[in-house]
Amino acid sequence: YKEYDQIENQPEKIFHITVFWEYEGFSARLGYVRNGSQVSVFDDFDPDVHYVRAQLESLDATISYQFKNGWKVYAEANNLTGEPEDARYALTEDYYQTYDLNGKSYAVGVRWAF
């Protein structure tokens, strides 16, 4: 059984930064997040089996314009790094248990708030 100096289900390191600019209805945001890998118990019946959730990195961007009548136009781009959103592998095997790669996503639209 291997001991870990890490709290279960918590990344050892987390980094998150957001920069933004807003002026007279215009808004621009750029956000970056990096969560370190995390160790968890995989099987409650066998405490020697663990899995690791791999490090996650993501870069997101949004621009928008808010009109005075409540309408807003926007464009967003998510996961510009193209990293998998969830990658887990067992420490006792040499294979991935889960690998979710949703890739980059983009959206443009119009919103109205009353």
C-alpha positions as CSV (number, residue, x, y, z in Angstrom):
1,Y,0.0,0.0,0.0
2,K,1.4,3.4,-1.0
3,E,1.0,6.4,1.2
4,Y,0.2,9.8,-0.3
5,D,0.9,13.2,1.2
6,Q,-2.2,14.5,-0.3
7,I,-5.8,15.0,0.9
8,E,-8.1,12.5,-0.9
9,N,-10.1,13.9,-3.8
10,Q,-8.2,17.3,-3.6
11,P,-5.7,18.5,-6.1
12,E,-2.3,19.2,-4.5
13,K,-2.1,22.5,-6.4
14,I,-4.8,24.8,-7.9
15,F,-4.2,27.8,-10.1
16,H,-6.9,30.1,-11.4
17,I,-6.6,33.5,-13.0
18,T,-9.2,35.6,-14.7
19,V,-8.5,38.9,-16.5
20,F,-11.4,41.1,-17.7
21,W,-12.2,44.5,-19.2
22,E,-15.6,46.2,-19.1
23,Y,-16.5,49.6,-20.5
24,E,-19.8,51.1,-21.6
25,G,-21.6,47.8,-22.3
26,F,-18.5,46.0,-23.7
27,S,-17.1,43.1,-21.7
28,A,-14.2,40.8,-22.4
29,R,-13.0,37.9,-20.1
30,L,-10.2,35.4,-20.3
31,G,-9.9,32.7,-17.7
32,Y,-7.3,30.0,-17.1
33,V,-7.5,27.2,-14.6
34,R,-5.0,24.5,-13.8
35,N,-5.9,21.8,-11.2
36,G,-3.2,19.4,-10.2
37,S,-3.7,15.6,-10.2
38,Q,-5.7,14.1,-7.4
39,V,-5.6,10.7,-5.7
40,S,-8.7,8.9,-4.6
41,V,-9.7,5.5,-3.3
42,F,-11.0,3.5,-6.2
43,D,-12.4,0.6,-4.4
44,D,-13.8,0.9,-0.8
45,F,-13.4,-2.9,-0.4
46,D,-9.7,-2.9,-1.4
47,P,-7.9,0.2,0.0
48,D,-4.8,-0.8,-1.9
49,V,-6.5,0.2,-5.2
50,H,-6.4,3.9,-6.0
51,Y,-7.0,6.0,-9.0
52,V,-5.5,9.3,-10.1
53,R,-7.5,12.0,-11.8
54,A,-5.0,13.6,-14.2
55,Q,-4.2,17.3,-14.1
56,L,-6.7,19.6,-15.8
57,E,-6.0,22.7,-17.7
58,S,-8.5,25.0,-19.4
59,L,-8.5,28.4,-21.1
60,D,-11.8,30.1,-21.7
61,A,-12.7,33.4,-23.4
62,T,-15.9,35.5,-23.6
63,I,-16.7,38.8,-25.3
64,S,-20.1,40.5,-25.2
65,Y,-21.9,43.8,-25.6
66,Q,-24.9,44.7,-23.4
67,F,-27.4,47.1,-25.0
68,K,-29.4,49.5,-22.8
69,N,-32.7,47.8,-23.7
70,G,-31.7,44.5,-22.1
71,W,-30.4,42.7,-25.1
72,K,-26.9,41.2,-25.1
73,V,-24.8,39.7,-27.9
74,Y,-21.9,37.4,-26.9
75,A,-19.3,35.0,-28.2
76,E,-17.5,32.4,-26.1
77,A,-14.8,29.9,-26.5
78,N,-14.2,27.1,-23.9
79,N,-11.4,24.7,-23.4
80,L,-9.1,26.4,-25.9
81,T,-6.2,24.2,-24.7
82,G,-8.2,21.1,-25.9
83,E,-7.3,19.1,-22.8
84,P,-9.5,16.2,-21.7
85,E,-12.1,17.3,-19.1
86,D,-11.7,14.1,-17.1
87,A,-8.9,11.5,-17.3
88,R,-8.5,8.9,-14.6
89,Y,-6.3,5.9,-14.4
90,A,-5.8,3.2,-11.9
91,L,-2.5,3.0,-10.1
92,T,-2.5,-0.8,-10.1
93,E,-3.0,-1.1,-13.9
94,D,-1.5,0.6,-16.9
95,Y,-4.7,1.8,-18.5
96,Y,-7.2,4.6,-18.3
97,Q,-10.4,4.0,-16.5
98,T,-12.0,7.1,-17.8
99,Y,-11.0,9.5,-20.6
100,D,-13.5,12.3,-21.5
101,L,-12.2,14.5,-24.3
102,N,-14.9,17.0,-25.2
103,G,-12.4,19.3,-27.0
104,K,-12.9,22.9,-27.7
105,S,-16.4,24.5,-27.9
106,Y,-17.6,27.8,-29.3
107,A,-20.9,29.6,-28.9
108,V,-22.4,32.9,-30.2
109,G,-25.8,34.1,-29.2
110,V,-28.2,36.8,-28.1
111,R,-29.7,37.1,-24.6
112,W,-32.4,39.3,-23.2
113,A,-32.9,40.2,-19.6
114,F,-35.9,42.0,-18.3
